[in-house]
Amino acid sequence: MEVERRKSKRISTKVVANCLRSESGDFKGKDTILFTRDLSPDGARVIIRGEDDIGQHVTLILHLPSLFFPLLIVGEIRWMQDISASDCRIPNIKEAGIKFVKIEEPDLGKMREFFASREKRLVFSNF
């Protein structure tokens, strides 16, 4: 049985993000669009395309639906799983877990507001 290691609650949400890959802080110039499956203040589970390595640092530009300006977050790829179907025309599709390692305080505050608004919606939708 696998032990849950997350500190924060995740919410299932589809958010569009740009992913900039870097090697030792130097950008390779690759910019990929990805989508989140779920999100927490500590990390995200994403669908991504490309050749990435566990432990690689990426910069995410998250476009949260309630914000005008995107959030800039540095994360580390903690795990990856190939989810490409054998008959898929788009190869190299992976699900990945990204742990957030650097978020500036203004962006962290905006993310907390986003989660608070989502939790309120969940509470009101239960009535």
C-alpha positions as CSV (number, residue, x, y, z in Angstrom):
1,M,0.0,0.0,0.0
2,E,1.4,3.4,-1.1
3,V,1.6,6.1,1.6
4,E,0.2,9.5,0.7
5,R,3.1,12.0,0.9
6,R,1.3,15.2,-0.1
7,K,1.0,18.0,2.4
8,S,-1.7,19.9,0.6
9,K,-5.1,18.9,-0.8
10,R,-5.2,18.6,-4.6
11,I,-8.1,19.8,-6.7
12,S,-9.0,18.3,-10.0
13,T,-8.7,21.1,-12.5
14,K,-7.7,21.6,-16.1
15,V,-5.3,24.5,-16.4
16,V,-3.3,25.4,-19.5
17,A,0.4,26.1,-18.9
18,N,3.5,26.7,-20.8
19,C,6.5,24.6,-19.8
20,L,10.0,25.9,-20.3
21,R,12.7,23.3,-19.9
22,S,16.1,24.2,-18.4
23,E,19.4,22.5,-17.8
24,S,21.3,23.7,-14.7
25,G,19.4,27.0,-14.9
26,D,20.1,27.5,-18.6
27,F,17.1,27.4,-20.9
28,K,17.2,25.1,-23.9
29,G,14.7,27.2,-25.7
30,K,12.0,24.5,-25.7
31,D,8.5,25.8,-24.8
32,T,5.7,23.2,-24.6
33,I,2.1,23.6,-23.8
34,L,0.8,21.3,-21.2
35,F,-2.4,20.7,-19.2
36,T,-2.9,20.0,-15.5
37,R,-5.0,17.1,-14.3
38,D,-4.9,18.3,-10.7
39,L,-3.2,21.0,-8.9
40,S,-2.2,21.9,-5.3
41,P,-0.1,24.7,-3.8
42,D,2.8,22.2,-3.7
43,G,2.7,20.7,-7.1
44,A,0.7,19.4,-10.1
45,R,-0.1,16.3,-12.1
46,V,0.3,17.2,-15.7
47,I,0.0,15.8,-19.2
48,I,3.1,16.7,-21.2
49,R,4.8,15.8,-24.5
50,G,8.5,15.5,-24.9
51,E,11.7,14.0,-23.6
52,D,12.1,14.9,-20.0
53,D,13.9,13.4,-17.1
54,I,13.0,12.8,-13.5
55,G,14.7,15.4,-11.5
56,Q,14.8,17.9,-14.3
57,H,13.7,21.5,-13.4
58,V,11.1,23.2,-15.5
59,T,9.5,26.6,-15.4
60,L,5.8,26.6,-15.6
61,I,3.7,29.5,-16.7
62,L,0.2,28.7,-15.3
63,H,-2.8,30.4,-16.8
64,L,-5.4,30.1,-14.0
65,P,-8.9,30.9,-15.2
66,S,-9.6,33.6,-12.6
67,L,-6.4,35.6,-13.1
68,F,-5.4,38.1,-15.8
69,F,-1.7,37.5,-15.4
70,P,-0.2,34.0,-15.3
71,L,1.8,32.6,-12.4
72,L,5.5,31.8,-12.9
73,I,6.6,28.7,-11.0
74,V,9.8,26.6,-11.0
75,G,9.2,22.9,-10.5
76,E,11.0,19.6,-10.4
77,I,9.7,16.5,-12.3
78,R,9.3,13.9,-9.6
79,W,7.8,11.0,-11.7
80,M,6.7,10.3,-15.2
81,Q,4.5,7.6,-16.8
82,D,4.1,7.1,-20.6
83,I,0.4,7.2,-21.4
84,S,0.7,7.1,-25.2
85,A,-1.6,4.6,-26.8
86,S,0.0,2.2,-29.3
87,D,-2.4,3.6,-32.0
88,C,-1.9,7.2,-31.0
89,R,-0.9,9.6,-33.7
90,I,0.8,11.9,-31.2
91,P,3.8,10.0,-29.7
92,N,5.5,10.7,-26.4
93,I,2.6,11.7,-24.3
94,K,3.3,11.4,-20.6
95,E,1.7,12.0,-17.3
96,A,4.1,13.6,-14.8
97,G,4.2,14.8,-11.2
98,I,5.8,18.2,-10.7
99,K,6.8,19.4,-7.3
100,F,6.9,23.2,-7.0
101,V,10.3,24.3,-5.7
102,K,10.1,28.1,-6.2
103,I,7.1,30.4,-6.3
104,E,7.4,34.1,-5.6
105,E,5.2,35.4,-2.8
106,P,2.8,37.4,-5.0
107,D,2.2,34.3,-7.1
108,L,1.8,32.1,-4.1
109,G,-0.9,34.5,-2.7
110,K,-2.7,34.4,-6.0
111,M,-2.6,30.6,-6.0
112,R,-4.0,30.5,-2.5
113,E,-6.8,32.8,-3.6
114,F,-7.6,30.5,-6.5
115,F,-7.8,27.5,-4.1
116,A,-10.0,29.3,-1.7
117,S,-12.4,30.3,-4.4
118,R,-12.5,26.7,-5.7
119,E,-13.2,25.3,-2.2
120,K,-16.1,27.8,-1.7
121,R,-17.5,26.7,-5.0
122,L,-17.3,23.0,-3.9
123,V,-19.0,23.9,-0.6
124,F,-21.9,25.8,-2.3
125,S,-22.3,23.1,-4.9
126,N,-23.0,20.5,-2.2
127,F,-26.3,22.2,-1.2
